[in-house]
Amino acid sequence: MKEPGLNVLGGPLQSCSHDPKTGFYRTGCCETGPDDQGVHVVCIRATQEFLAFSQSRGNDLSTPRPQWNFPGVKPGDQWCLCADRWKEALDAGMAPPVVLEATHQAALRHVSLQDLLFHALTSPTA
């Protein structure tokens, strides 16, 4: 069962991306539930620097993996990222920008609202 769709600001969870279709459940939203072991709840706007960082840490987000319904992420794409991966990037000074309205409240179990606010995009399509 999915957790309620509230964002880190306490409002309704907004869509993160439908192109590419993101989210653990591939609904376009950063929803989570008990089968989402990676907690894919932080809606990011990918940067080249972050993608290179993620790949250097063994998580290649750029290469398409059709067998997992994964199109590959390009700079500028919005994507539901694992909360712990975002925290790892934050700690390394490589955190990508975040869409707060599309970031699930479950992210707050892994990262602080203050850190998310500091890295927030001013608009989901800015």
C-alpha positions in Angstrom: 0.0 0.0 0.0 1.3 3.4 -1.0 1.9 6.1 1.6 -0.4 9.2 1.5 0.5 11.6 -1.2 1.7 14.6 0.7 4.8 16.7 -0.1 7.4 18.0 2.2 5.5 21.3 2.5 2.4 19.5 3.8 0.4 20.0 0.6 -0.8 17.5 -2.1 2.0 15.7 -3.8 2.5 17.1 -7.3 3.7 15.2 -10.4 7.5 15.1 -10.8 7.8 13.9 -14.4 5.9 12.1 -17.1 8.7 12.5 -19.7 10.6 10.5 -18.6 8.0 8.7 -16.6 9.4 8.6 -13.1 8.6 7.2 -9.6 9.1 3.8 -8.1 5.6 3.0 -9.4 6.2 4.8 -12.7 3.2 7.0 -12.1 5.1 10.3 -12.6 4.9 11.0 -8.9 7.5 10.3 -6.1 5.1 8.0 -4.3 6.5 5.3 -1.9 5.3 2.2 -0.1 6.7 -0.9 1.6 8.0 -2.4 -1.6 10.0 0.7 -2.4 13.2 -0.2 -0.5 15.1 2.7 -2.1 12.6 5.3 -0.9 12.4 7.1 -4.3 10.8 10.3 -3.0 13.0 13.3 -3.8 12.0 15.0 -7.1 15.2 16.4 -8.5 16.2 18.3 -11.7 19.2 16.4 -12.9 22.5 18.1 -13.6 25.5 16.8 -15.5 27.6 17.1 -12.3 25.1 15.1 -10.2 24.8 12.4 -12.9 28.6 12.1 -13.0 28.7 12.0 -9.2 26.0 9.3 -9.0 27.8 7.2 -11.6 31.1 7.5 -9.7 29.3 6.1 -6.7 28.0 3.1 -8.6 24.6 4.3 -9.5 24.5 5.0 -13.2 21.3 7.0 -13.8 22.2 8.0 -17.4 22.2 4.6 -19.1 18.8 3.3 -20.3 17.8 0.0 -18.8 14.6 -1.1 -20.7 14.4 -4.3 -18.7 13.6 -2.2 -15.7 11.4 0.3 -17.6 14.2 2.9 -17.0 14.8 5.4 -19.8 18.0 6.9 -18.5 18.2 10.4 -17.0 19.6 13.4 -18.9 20.6 16.8 -17.5 17.4 18.8 -17.2 15.2 15.8 -16.6 13.2 15.6 -13.4 13.4 12.3 -11.6 12.3 10.7 -8.3 15.6 10.0 -6.6 16.3 7.8 -3.6 16.3 9.9 -0.4 19.6 8.4 0.7 21.3 9.1 -2.7 20.2 12.7 -2.4 21.6 12.9 1.1 24.9 11.3 -0.1 25.1 13.9 -2.9 24.3 16.7 -0.4 27.1 15.5 1.9 29.5 15.5 -1.0 28.4 19.0 -2.1 26.8 17.6 -5.3 23.1 17.8 -4.4 20.9 18.4 -7.4 18.0 21.0 -7.2 14.7 19.8 -5.7 11.1 20.3 -6.7 9.5 20.6 -3.2 5.9 20.3 -4.3 6.7 17.0 -5.9 9.0 15.6 -3.1 7.2 13.2 -0.9 7.0 13.9 2.9 8.8 10.5 3.5 12.0 12.3 2.4 12.0 14.1 5.8 12.9 10.8 7.5 16.2 11.0 5.6 17.0 14.7 5.0 16.0 18.0 6.7 13.5 20.3 5.3 16.1 23.1 5.7 18.5 21.2 3.3 15.7 20.6 0.8 14.6 24.3 1.0 18.2 25.4 0.4 18.3 23.3 -2.9 14.7 24.1 -4.0 13.9 25.1 -7.5 11.7 28.2 -7.5 9.3 26.5 -10.0 8.9 22.9 -11.2 9.7 24.1 -14.8 12.1 26.9 -14.1 
